[in-house]
Amino acid sequence: MQRRPFLAVLLASLVLGPAVLGFDPASASGFMVSKMGGDLSGPTEPNGAATFWNPAATGAIDGASVFLDANWIWREASFERAWDPGFDPGIRKPDPGKLATFAVMPMAALTWKLPRHEWLTLGFGCYVPYGNRSDWPAWDVAAERAKAPPDQAAPAQAYQALSGNLETYFFTPTVSLRLAEGVYFGAGVSWIHTRLALTRLLDVGSGLYPPETLATSAVSALSFSGDDPGWSVGLLLLPAGWLRIGLSFTSSAELDLSGTARVTLPPLFVPTGQADTVESHARMALVLPAALRAGVHVDLTDWLVLRLNLEYVAWSQFTGIRVHELAFPDIGGLAGRLLSEQKEFISHRQYRDTLDVRFGARVFPVPWWMFFGGVGIDENAIPDQAQGADIFDSLKIGLALGTRLDLSGLLEALSGCAPAMPRLFFTVGTNAIFYLENDVRGNALESPLNGSYRSRVLLLSTSLEARY
């Protein structure tokens, strides 16, 4: 069996953490990121979610508006392990386990068209487009280590993630200018606050016992946060009363995060009389990719609307994760000395750009009540021949169904007169996203994680919009 040097395995495992199962930003791309504002939002839609989608579209909102939205996301993933012909798995477990994630992506936005300057609209949005959590079944490391070494095989999923979360908070002021009748240009500047935490096992590969054995496994805990800028621009065209065309671009964001890296070594690697845990301040650098979005909105009749949205995400810009300014104290022994000598580590990535295509239709049985549905496809950002732990993505197909109610219109229809209240719209939608089965290979890992990956996502989207 191929052996990897202790230092390479230990440090590679330490910094691969943020990009593994449940925490790869690419796994949140496409459908999940593009659900900000729900299925009724997009680069052509004049509502508060345009602060994310297309700042130009806020210019088509009359008066002032308040927009509140939340996407409730449940994701399940499983990985059926496969062994190469002739490979002896030993005591390794065949199933790395099942991932169950629940995340909430909230959004709030305000827009205001200046009363005496109707060519100018100001907006402000706050939202969490990249957010994820992982929760695995409880697993008692101490109890397992009390067993005899040959019986200490850990579930392989523990080497991917035990627990953690990734959150990116965007705070975005926007401005939209009406350049001519039916022509709007918009721009936004974002302050991005990122928080990341992850706990997992590290197989240090010492060769004393087979891989995935607790006797040679450490526990890694990462915690990082930081603040960074971003920006976006957009264009909205209304060439006819029945047609809207939107185009927007969101810049990449270079994240520079500060935090700590902590490693708890297994007893075999702890010098007598020394603590088993070392901790260091560190910085993490990575890039969130740029995105180009386009949309077409066509009012075929008073009761039927068709929409097409495209999103191109430049995941090739996410070239890797750099952890630097490491300064672990030397606690003695081989592990302590090697950790104290390591100052930085770069985990390279070879992602590819993705295209997300969504088609939707809206039906109005009455002017104040609308039903909508849609279908979409999102490409896989991660090559099948994974050179690390980024093995959990695949081609995705999505289905959406929901309804929108104009509460003010309903009251007007029932009473025969317009109510003295803001125009209120309530929207609820459901989405099912199916990751097509994907055969992946992770031979750069020790041990290899080859096999078939499956996942599905269910989303509930709710929003309330008030217009004044």
N, C-alpha and C positions, 0 to 999 in steps of 0.2 A: 504494500500500500504506500502511496506517495505521502511523504512527511513534509510539512512546511515548518520553517524555523519558528521557534516559540515567539520571538518578538513580532514577526510579521503577522502571525495569527492573532496574537493578543491585540495589537494596535489596529489591525484591519477590522477585527470584530468590534473594537471600541467605537470607531467612527463610522462604520457602516450602519450603525443603529438607526439614524434618522431616515434612511432611505429604504428600510426594509418593510416587511409586510405591515400594512396599516398606516405607514408614515411616508410612503413615497409620494411626493407632490404630484407626480404624473398620474397616479391612480385616482387623483381627485380632479383630473382635467376633464375637458369636454362636458358631458352631461352635468356632472355635479357642480363644477364651477359655474356653468352657464344656467343654473337654476336660480341665480340671484334675481329676485323679483317674481319668480314663478313663470309659468308657461306663457303668460300674456305679455311678458317683457321681451325686449330685444332691441336691436339697433334702430328699428323704425317706430318704436312705441313711445308716445309722449306720456310717461308717468315718472314717478320718483325714482324708479329703478334705472332710469336713463343716466343717473349720476355714475352708475357702474357701466352700463351697456354703451351709451352714446351721449355724451354731455350736450350735444347739439339738440337732441330731441326734447330736452327740457324747455326749449324755446317755444314749442308748439302747445304748451300748457297755458291756458288762460288763467289770469289771476294768481292765486296762491294754492299750494297743495301740500298735504301731509301724507306720507306713504309709509306703512308699517308692514313688514313681511317676515316670514320665517319658513325655512325649509327644514323639516324633521326627517332625518335620513337614517335608515337602518340598512346595514350591509352585512351579508354573510359570505364567507369565503372558505373554501376547503381545498386541500392539496393532497392528491393521491400519489403516494411516493412510488417510484419505479427504480429498479436497480439494473445497471448494465449487465449484460450476459457475463456470467462467471464471477461477478462481484459478490463477495461474502459480506453481508450486512452485519454479521455478528449479533450483538445484543441491541442494535439500533431499532428503534420503533418504526413500524412501517408508515404510520400516519402522523404527520406533524401537528395534527389537531385542526380545530375549526375556529376561524376568526369570527367574532360577532362585534360589530362596531355600531355605536349610536352617536350621532352628531347632530347639532342644531346649527343652522346657518342663518342668523338673524340679519335683518336689514331695516334701516330707518332712513328716511330722506325728506327734505323740505325743499320746495321750489317757490320762487316769488318773482312774478313779472312786474317790473316797476311801473306804477300806474301812469306816470307822465312820460315814461320812456319805454313803450311797449316793444321796442326792438331789443331790449335787454332783459335777460332772465338770470337770476342768481339761484344757485342750488347748493345743497350740502347733503352728503350721504355718508353713513357709516355702515359697514358690512364686514362679513367674515367669509371671503370666498374660498380660502384654503383652510379647512378645519376637519379634524379627524380624531377619533379616540379608539383605542383598542383595549378590550377587556377579555382576558383568557380565564378559563376555569381556575379556581384557586389551586395552587400547587405549593406544598410546604417543602422548601429547600432543606431546612434543618432536619425534618423527619426523614427525607430521602437520604441525606448524608449519613444518618445513623445506621443505615443498612450496610451490609458487606459490599465492598467495591464492585464485585461482578453484578450485583443486583441494583446498582445505582443509575441505570440508564435513564436519562431525562427525556421527556417528550421533545421531539425535534423543534416543535413550535416555540419552546422556551428559548431557543437560540435565535429566534427571529424577534419575538417581543413577549414580555410578560405583562406590561402595562405601559400606558403613556398617552400623550396627547400632542397635537399640533394645532396651533391657532394663529391666524393672521388677521389682525384688525386693520381695516382701511378706513381712514377719515379723509373725505374728499370734498373740498369746496369746488364748485363748477361755475362757469359762466357760459351763456349762450347768446349769440348775436344774430339778429335777423339781418342778413346782408341784402336781401331783396325779397320780394313777395314769394313765399314758398321756398326760400333758401336760408338755412340756418347753419351756423358754424359754432362749435362749442369746444371747450377745453376744461380740463380738471387737473388738479395737483393733489397727490395723495401722501399722507403720512401713514406709514405702515408699521404697526407694532406686532412683532412676532414672538410667540412663546412656544417652546418645544421641550418636551420631557420624555424620556424613555428609559425603561428598565428591562434588561434581558440577560441571559446567560452568555458567557464566552467560553468556547472550547479552546483552551490554550494549546492543544495539540502536542503535549509533551512526549507522547509515546509510551508513557508508563502504563496507561490503560487505553482501551479502544476509544475512539471518538464518541462524543455525546455521553460521557461518563462524568458524574459529579465530582469524582476524585480529582479530575483535571479541568474543572470548569470554574470560572470566576463569575462574579455578578457585576455587571456594568450599569451605572446610572448616569444619565446625561440630563442636564438642565441648562437651557440657553434662552436668552431673550434679547431683543434689540429693536431699534427704531430706524427706519430708512425711508427715503422718498421714492415717489413714482409719479407718472403723469399720463394723461390720455387726451386725445383730440378726436373730433368727430364731425360728420356732415350729415344733414338731413335735407332731403329734397322732396317737395310736394308739387310735382309737375302738373297734376290734375287732382280733382276732388276725390277720385277713386283710387289714387296711387300714391304710395309713400316708398321712398328709397333711402336706406340708411347705410352709412359706412363709418367705422371707428377703428382707432388703433390705441392699444394700451401698451405702454413701454415695459421693457424688462425692468426688474428691480434687483439690484445687487444688495443682498442682505449681509450685514455684518453683526453677528450676534455675540453677546458676552455671557459667560456662564461658568459652569463647573463640570468636570469629568471625574467620576469616582469609580474606583475598581476595588471590589472585595475579593481577595485572592482565596483559593481553596487552601485548606490546612497544609497540604503537601508543599506549598510554595511559601509558607510564612515562616521566617526565621524565629527561633525560640525567643520568647520574651517580647516579640514585636507585635504591633497591631496588624490585623489582617486587612485593613482598608487604607488605601492611599487616595488622596484627592488633590486636584489641581485646578486652579483658574485656567480658563482657555477661551479662545475665540473661535467662532465658526463662520465661514464664508460660503455662500451659495447664491445662485441666481434663480429668481422666478422668471419664467419666460415671457416674452412679448406675445401679444395676441392681436390678430386682425379679424374684424367682424364685419359682416355685410348682411343686409336683409331687404326683402321686398314684401310689401303689404298691398294686397289688391282687394278692393271692395267690389265683388262681382255683382251683387244685388243688395237691396236693403237688408236681406236676411242671411247672406252668405259672404264670408271673408276667407281668403286664402293667404297663407304666409309661408315664406321660405327664409330660413336663417342659416348662415354659414359662419363657422368659427375656425380659424387657422391658428394653432398654437405652436410657437417655435421652441419645442422641447429640446432641440439640439443645442440651445443656449445653456441648458442645465448640464454642464460638462463635468461636474463633480462637486464634492464637498471637501473643503479644506478646514481642518482643525489645527490651530496653531497657538503659539504662546503657552504650550504645555510646560509644566514645571512640577512633576511628581517628586515628592521627597524620596530619598533613598533609604529604604527600610532594611537593606541588606539582602543577601541572597541573589540568585540569578534574576528572578522576576523583578525584585525591587531595583536592582542596578539598571536593568534594561529599560524599565519604565522611567527612571530618573533621567536617562540619556535621551529619551525621545522628546523632541521639541515641537514637531508638527507631523501631520500625516495628511495625504491627499488621496481621497477615494474617487477615482475617475469614473465617469458615466458616458455611455454611448447611446443616448436617447435619440429618437427620431421625431420630426415634426408630425403633428396630427391634424386631421381635418374632421370637423364635426358638422354634420348636415342634418337639419331638422325641418320637417314640413308639417304645417298645421292648418286646421280649418276651424272657423267659428260659425255657429248657427244661432240666429236670433228668432225664436218662435214669437216673441213679443219684443218691443224696443228696449224694455228694461230687464230682460232676462236673456242670458247668453250661455250656450254650451260650447265647449271646445274640445278638440282631440288632436293628437299629433303622433308622428312616428319619426325616429331619427336613427342615425348610425354614427359611431365614434370610433376612430382608429386606435390601434394599440401603439402606445408611445415607447414601449420597451421591447427591444429585440428578443426573439425567442431564445437565441443562444446567449443567455444572460452571463455576464462576466462578473457576477457578484450575487448579492441577495435580492436584486431587483427582478424578481421572477413572477410577480403577481399582477399582471395586466393582460388584457386581450381585447379583441374586437368586441364592441358593445352595440347592442340594439336596444332602443328605448321606446316605450309606449306611454302616452299621456292622455288623461281624460279629466275633465273638470267643468266647473260652472262659475259664472259671475252674475251677481245680482246688483242691480242699481236700486239701492234701498229708497232713495228719494223718488225715483221714477215709479217704484211700486206704490209708495204712499200717494203719489199724485194720481196714479191710475185708480186707486181705491177711493180717494176722496174727491176727485175731480178738480182739485186745485193744487198748485205747487206748494209744498211745505216750506215754512220759514226756517230752513236749516241748510247746512252745507250739503253739497252733492256727495253722497256716500256710496262707495262701491266695495262689495265684499266678494272675495274670490277664494275658492278652494279647489285644489287639484291633486291628483294622485299620479305617480309615475312608477313604472316598473322598468328597471334596467337589467338586461341579461348580458353577462359576460360570456361569450362563446367559449366552449372548452378549448383550452390552450395547452399544448404540450411544450414544456419548457425544460431547459437544461441549465444547471448551475454548477458546472464542473470546476469552476474556480473556487468553490467553497470546499471546506473540509468539515464534514463529509458532503459529497455531492447531493444536491436536492433536485434530482430529475423526477419528472412525473407529469401529471395532468392537473391543471388548475381550473377551478370552477368558482363562480361568484354570482351573486345577484344583489340588487339594491332596490329598496322600496322607499319612495319619498312621498311625504305629505306636505303640500305647499299651501299656506294660508296667507292672505294679505287683506289689508283694509286701507282704502284710499279716501281721503276727504279733499274736496275742491271748494274753494271759497271765491 
